[in-house]
Structures are given as structure tokens and as C-alpha cells.
Amino acid sequence: MNAPLGDDVKNEDPSVNRLQEMAAEMMGKEAALLVTSGTAGNLTAIASHTQKGDEVIMEANAHIFTSEAGGIAAVANCMPHLIPGDKGALDPDDVKKAIRDKNNEHHPRTSLICLENTHNGAGGTVISIEQMKAIKEVAAEHGLKVHLDGARIFNAAIALGVEAKEIAAQADSVTFCLSKGLSCPVGAVLCGTKEFIAKARRVRKVLGGGMRQAGIIAAPGIVALQTMIDRLADDHANARVLAEALVELPDVELDLSTVQTNIIRFKVKSGAAAFVDKLAAKNILVHQVSESAIRMVTHRHISRDDVLYTIDVLKSLS
Ligand SMILES: *Cc1c(COP(=O)(O)O)cnc(C)c1O
């Protein structure tokens, strides 16, 4: 409420500048840029790394492909080249095979690989440092850049027991969300080299994302980076307790090995819609992903008692 403000379009908002310095430091990058959302951060990064017609390699169920309204095509003018992964992780040999021959004029140009950690579509799964490093090496051999969709990078860091910068070090640029688990009302941050962020600032302006007294968004971001990261471990523990109860229900199909952070994805054999309604009647809100699939997410406003109440309700329904 008392954040000092200024005009961020002129780099004069002290709260934005402070958040960006903190974010760059935590990601081990030279510079950072406040953006309106994770989607805006990924789009800004892709448009800054590529040229029209380029191909961008990513996992088949990547958020950038499934859930960002086709911005990669509509705005960045790039084509996604999809590779099915294993719990969200790409096989470096598959990536190698997907890279186009630069000397063949018929081929599109491959210029970027996008990774996602944690991987939302795979159930909030964590990609290990070794897995990421292997992809980074393939990228380096072929002169490609790597962008990390790290919307939930701090969940990955907590699960791996490393600092976020160790994960970010495996990519040239990274986006992370201030919203979601970090509990801010709005915002995300894109980090990379000074040169990259200068380019990204222009792209952000094109997208209408240059904001004036944006310190009112940055200030809660600063609080989040100071106070909201360590507690993500509670969300992971709560998700685990909930998942272990869910897996016991005859109507539920859940691979417990995918429950690694704060997300639980599972199928309801008798159909997801009725399941959602039955829980909603008991004040438990869950997200229907498809005809048979449900996503549950734990966060700061879901206590252990809420989880235990949910388990009681689930048992009473089965
Ligand atoms: C939520 C999410 C995004 C997009 O973030 P928004 O702030 O909702 O635009 C990007 N990637 C992943 C993996 C996400 O879960």
C-alpha cells in the first residue's frame, strides 16, 4: 500500500526496479523485466529470441502450446515443433532429431527450445537439473537458445532442494509467475542477459505491456520473493496427503508418481462433471480439465484441515 512509485516506462519506478533486481539476482541472470502475466512473459521471450517462420521445439503438452491462445503463432509468427515427453521431460535424442538442417533451404529454421519446470500438463512434475542440462548441451551444439517456462520454478526448486538459479542456469531466459503459488494478485518476471532484456522491453511495449506506476504490482512481488517461497513445501505436503487418499478411491485413476509438487491430475472413471458438482455442493472447488480428468491444486489458502475435510467428503462420496 505504501510502495514508492514512479514511471516504469521511463525506468523510474523504484518498486519495479527493486523487484527486477531481486528477480535477476535470484535467477542468476543479468537483468529482469516485470510483465503482466506468465503468458506475456513466454510470448515476449519467444518473440525476442526468434525471427518470423522459425520453429520452436517444446514438449507436446507444453503450456505455451496448449494454453496460451496460440500467441506463438499469432504474434511471434513461429511454429511449435512438438515432442512427446516423459512426465514433461524431453529426451535429448528426440530433441536432436527434431532440429532442422540449417543448410536445407526447404526447412524452417530451428532457433529455440522451450522447457517447462514444473510441468503443469504432466501433473506439476519436476524436471531434474541433469535432464535440463542434457537439453542445454544439445541446444549449445546447434547454436539454439533455451527458454524456460518457469511459471512454477520455485515449486521445482523446493522439490529438488536447490536454489532456483541452479534451475535457471540451464536456460538462456526464464519466466516465473508472481501469482499462483507465490500468492500475488498479478504479474510475472522475465529474466535473461542485459542485451536480451533490452530487446524484450521493446517487445513488451509492442504488446501493450509497458506500464506506468507498475510499482503497485511489483510491491507484492517483492513481499512474495521474501516470504512466499519456503512455504511452498506446505503445499507440496498437502497435495501428497490428498493424493494418497485419492488413489484409494475405486472411481479414481491416479499415477502417484506424478504428484511431486502442488498439483494433482487424475481421471474419474464415472466422469469428471458429476465429480466436480458433488464436491462443489460441499464447498470444494476443483478444476475439470476434460470429460474424465480433474486437476486439484493446493496453495496458501488451502490448509491441512481443508485437505482433511476434502478427504472425508471424498470418502463419503465413494
Ligand atoms: C499458469 C502458467 C503459465 C501462464 O501464466 P499466466 O500468468 O496465467 O499467464 C505459463 N506456464 C505454465 C506452466 C503455467 O502453469
The ligand as an SDF file (V2000), in Angstrom:
LIG
                    3D

 15 15  0  0  0  0  0  0  0  0999 V2000
   -0.0440  -20.5270  -15.4680 C   0  0  0  0  0  0  0  0  0  0  0  0
    1.0610  -20.9150  -16.3890 C   0  0  0  0  0  0  0  0  0  0  0  0
    1.5320  -20.0280  -17.3670 C   0  0  0  0  0  0  0  0  0  0  0  0
    0.8590  -18.7070  -17.6750 C   0  0  0  0  0  0  0  0  0  0  0  0
    0.7550  -17.8480  -16.6190 O   0  0  0  0  0  0  0  0  0  0  0  0
   -0.4180  -16.7300  -16.5900 P   0  0  0  0  0  0  0  0  0  0  0  0
    0.1100  -15.7690  -15.5890 O   0  0  0  0  0  0  0  0  0  0  0  0
   -1.6600  -17.4450  -16.1820 O   0  0  0  0  0  0  0  0  0  0  0  0
   -0.4950  -16.1560  -17.9570 O   0  0  0  0  0  0  0  0  0  0  0  0
    2.5910  -20.4180  -18.1350 C   0  0  0  0  0  0  0  0  0  0  0  0
    3.1590  -21.6180  -17.9730 N   0  0  0  0  0  0  0  0  0  0  0  0
    2.7460  -22.5030  -17.0500 C   0  0  0  0  0  0  0  0  0  0  0  0
    3.4620  -23.7920  -16.9020 C   0  0  0  0  0  0  0  0  0  0  0  0
    1.6690  -22.1830  -16.2360 C   0  0  0  0  0  0  0  0  0  0  0  0
    1.2410  -23.0760  -15.3390 O   0  0  0  0  0  0  0  0  0  0  0  0
  1  2  1  0
  2  3  1  0
  2 14  2  0
  3  4  1  0
  3 10  2  0
  4  5  1  0
  5  6  1  0
  6  7  2  0
  6  8  1  0
  6  9  1  0
 10 11  1  0
 11 12  2  0
 12 13  1  0
 12 14  1  0
 14 15  1  0
M  END
$$$$
